[in-house]
C-alpha cells in the first residue's frame, strides 16, 4: 500500500536530518566548502518545511505507523538507535576519539534503516541504509587525506543521501 502521509514525513524528517548533518559538516571543512554547505543546509530545510506542510495537511491519510505493531517496532528501533549512538559517542569521548563520533552515529543511523524498511514496507530504505554505512566507513580515510574533520566528510555524505531521500519522498508523495 502507498502511504502518502509517510512520503510527506520522509520529506520532513529526512530534510530535517539532512539540514542537521550539513550543519555538522561545518565543524572543520575546507574553507571554500562553507558556502556550499550553507546552501545545502538551506535547501534541506526548505524541503523539510514543505514536508511538514504536506504532512499536516494530509494527517488524516493512512500511515504504516497506524498499525499498532508497526508503531511499537518503530519506537523500539528508534530507541535502540539513540541508545547505541549515545553510548558509542560517550565511549569515544572518554577515549578522546571525538573525530570518530560522526562516523559512528552515521553507522548506527544506517543500520537502523534496515529495521525501518520492514516497519514502512519500503525496500528503498535498505538503499539508504547501505549509503549511510558506506559513508560511515569511508569518511575517516577521506577526511585524513583531505585534512578535514571526519564530521565534514560524514556530514556531506549523510546530508546528501538524506536530502536525496527527502526529495524522493516528495516525488513519491506527488505520484500517489
Wavefront OBJ file of the C-alpha trace (Angstrom):
o trace
v 0.000 0.000 0.000
v 1.176 3.521 -0.757
v 1.205 5.721 2.340
v 1.064 9.294 1.099
v 1.480 10.719 4.605
v 4.620 8.660 5.157
v 6.135 10.045 1.959
v 5.427 13.573 3.189
v 7.032 12.638 6.505
v 10.073 11.285 4.643
v 10.495 14.768 3.169
v 10.037 16.389 6.578
v 12.213 14.051 8.643
v 14.932 13.339 6.082
v 15.006 17.050 5.211
v 15.440 17.970 8.879
v 18.220 15.470 9.466
v 19.896 16.397 6.178
v 19.907 20.002 7.428
v 21.469 18.805 10.699
v 24.186 16.738 9.006
v 25.103 19.600 6.661
v 25.403 21.738 9.792
v 27.685 19.194 11.468
v 29.778 19.115 8.284
v 30.745 22.717 9.045
v 32.828 21.644 12.051
v 36.133 21.776 10.153
v 35.684 21.606 6.378
v 37.881 23.247 3.812
v 37.148 26.991 3.882
v 35.765 27.016 0.330
v 33.136 24.446 1.267
v 31.260 26.571 3.821
v 29.049 28.491 1.374
v 28.026 25.270 -0.364
v 27.309 23.566 2.939
v 25.166 26.528 3.968
v 23.239 26.413 0.697
v 22.757 22.655 1.023
v 21.507 23.092 4.590
v 19.117 25.817 3.440
v 17.761 23.617 0.641
v 17.314 20.728 3.080
v 15.431 22.982 5.486
v 13.110 24.119 2.686
v 12.359 20.506 1.735
v 11.747 19.769 5.420
v 9.259 22.627 5.707
v 7.414 21.532 2.561
v 7.280 18.025 4.021
v 5.919 19.353 7.319
v 3.206 21.288 5.474
v 2.240 18.259 3.382
v 2.258 16.009 6.456
v -0.009 18.313 8.428
v -2.429 18.805 5.536
v -2.579 15.032 4.955
v -2.619 13.921 8.580
v -5.893 12.072 8.004
v -4.257 9.813 5.403
v -3.191 6.295 6.427
v 0.348 5.642 7.639
v 2.338 2.474 8.090
v 2.568 3.581 11.719
v -1.235 3.430 12.078
v -0.720 -0.271 12.764
v -0.006 -0.669 16.495
v 2.614 -3.387 15.992
v 4.442 -1.340 13.357
v 4.388 1.723 15.608
v 5.765 -0.252 18.562
v 8.512 -1.707 16.367
v 9.310 1.818 15.146
v 9.603 3.117 18.712
v 11.813 0.181 19.688
v 14.143 0.640 16.706
v 14.484 4.384 17.250
v 15.059 3.910 20.999
v 17.786 1.325 20.377
v 19.320 3.591 17.730
v 19.500 6.559 20.115
v 20.852 4.416 22.959
v 23.603 2.878 20.802
v 24.532 6.209 19.235
v 24.740 7.894 22.639
v 26.641 5.051 24.302
v 29.162 4.890 21.479
v 29.596 8.669 21.430
v 30.228 8.719 25.182
v 32.799 5.922 24.899
v 34.543 7.737 22.048
v 34.585 10.983 24.040
v 36.027 9.195 27.059
v 38.734 7.656 24.855
v 39.438 11.107 23.346
v 38.434 9.941 19.869
v 35.998 12.758 19.141
v 36.733 12.624 15.413
v 35.102 9.191 15.243
v 31.736 10.266 16.668
v 30.133 11.418 13.401
v 31.056 8.209 11.529
v 29.839 6.136 14.491
v 26.470 7.867 14.543
v 26.182 7.576 10.747
v 26.837 3.838 11.051
v 24.130 3.388 13.692
v 21.648 5.516 11.744
v 22.403 3.494 8.632
v 21.885 0.192 10.435
v 18.558 1.306 11.871
v 17.173 1.843 8.362
v 17.418 -1.910 7.740
v 14.840 -2.371 10.501
v 12.717 0.554 9.366
v 12.398 -0.911 5.874
v 10.177 -3.591 7.410
v 8.196 -1.131 9.523
v 7.384 1.020 6.493
v 7.326 -1.866 3.980
v 9.766 0.188 1.906
v 12.744 -1.663 0.421
v 14.193 1.693 -0.640
v 15.210 2.268 2.965
v 17.738 -0.561 2.519
v 19.434 1.539 -0.152
v 19.578 4.462 2.271
v 20.992 2.134 4.937
v 23.788 0.969 2.637
v 24.617 4.533 1.571
v 24.947 5.721 5.168
v 27.032 2.713 6.187
v 29.391 3.276 3.248
v 29.728 6.956 4.201
v 30.493 5.940 7.790
v 33.205 3.528 6.651
v 34.957 5.787 4.131
v 34.662 9.162 5.850
v 37.683 8.869 8.157
v 40.218 7.854 5.483
v 38.896 10.527 3.113
v 38.968 13.131 5.887
v 42.584 12.277 6.720
v 43.561 12.550 3.065
v 41.807 15.924 2.682
v 42.934 17.121 6.137
v 39.441 17.972 7.327
v 37.353 16.762 10.245
v 35.697 13.414 9.672
v 32.429 15.156 10.520
v 32.893 17.280 7.379
v 33.006 14.225 5.125
v 30.414 12.303 7.130
v 28.093 15.304 7.216
v 28.383 15.905 3.486
v 27.809 12.235 2.664
v 24.950 11.597 5.067
v 23.407 15.009 4.421
v 23.436 14.368 0.675
v 21.938 10.874 0.986
v 19.195 12.079 3.321
v 18.492 15.077 1.076
v 18.115 12.777 -1.925
v 15.663 10.593 0.007
v 13.760 13.681 1.209
v 13.357 14.739 -2.431
v 12.392 11.175 -3.317
v 9.740 11.368 -0.593
v 8.295 14.471 -2.278
v 8.345 12.775 -5.674
v 6.624 9.702 -4.275
v 4.077 11.906 -2.498
v 3.212 13.659 -5.756
v 2.984 10.399 -7.688
v 0.363 8.782 -5.425
l 1 2 3 4 5 6 7 8 9 10 11 12 13 14 15 16 17 18 19 20 21 22 23 24 25 26 27 28 29 30 31 32 33 34 35 36 37 38 39 40 41 42 43 44 45 46 47 48 49 50 51 52 53 54 55 56 57 58 59 60 61 62 63 64 65 66 67 68 69 70 71 72 73 74 75 76 77 78 79 80 81 82 83 84 85 86 87 88 89 90 91 92 93 94 95 96 97 98 99 100 101 102 103 104 105 106 107 108 109 110 111 112 113 114 115 116 117 118 119 120 121 122 123 124 125 126 127 128 129 130 131 132 133 134 135 136 137 138 139 140 141 142 143 144 145 146 147 148 149 150 151 152 153 154 155 156 157 158 159 160 161 162 163 164 165 166 167 168 169 170 171 172 173 174 175 176
